[in-house]
């Protein structure tokens, strides 16, 4: 009546259900640790960059620092570099209206913003799927196991608790494994979704503020700022 013994004596269908749930649990933990690392790095990059950006450093110097050879630009840095790069390119072009410059800058930063949001949300749908479907997959294994156990009682003249208990116990293991796979996935998904929304909101706010700064720069006239 050990757990391993019950798993070994379970029907093929129930064993396959258990195997699927175990695989889902293993992959969900891999995703959880990977997302933890990515989101931690994104928050670190955001904090460091915003401290530098709002320190009053020249934007061109900050751009050169971020794009120096061998350095990987990521997160909020990507939004900044995309905006300043497009701003510089359009300003150097002839006969480009200030409004056209700002439209190009906003478009470039919007593309970078969407790209970074996709990176933050990557694999979260897998965790949501595991969290929502694993209990039902485990329940299917349980129902199938109990059904198989009662069918086997047809050949027994006298059914006792000792006869029924092993079959029901091995079937319930499938539900337990389903819950073990689902609970961490649901908790991680809710946590990561909150952090992702916070980071995405911060990216959008920075994009709006940076757009305002560039808008003032592009409308500079001889007598001051328009």
Helices and strands as residue ranges (DSSP letters): H 3-9, H 12-53, H 59-66, H 76-92, H 98-121, H 124-152, G 153-155, H 161-218, E 220-221, E 224-225
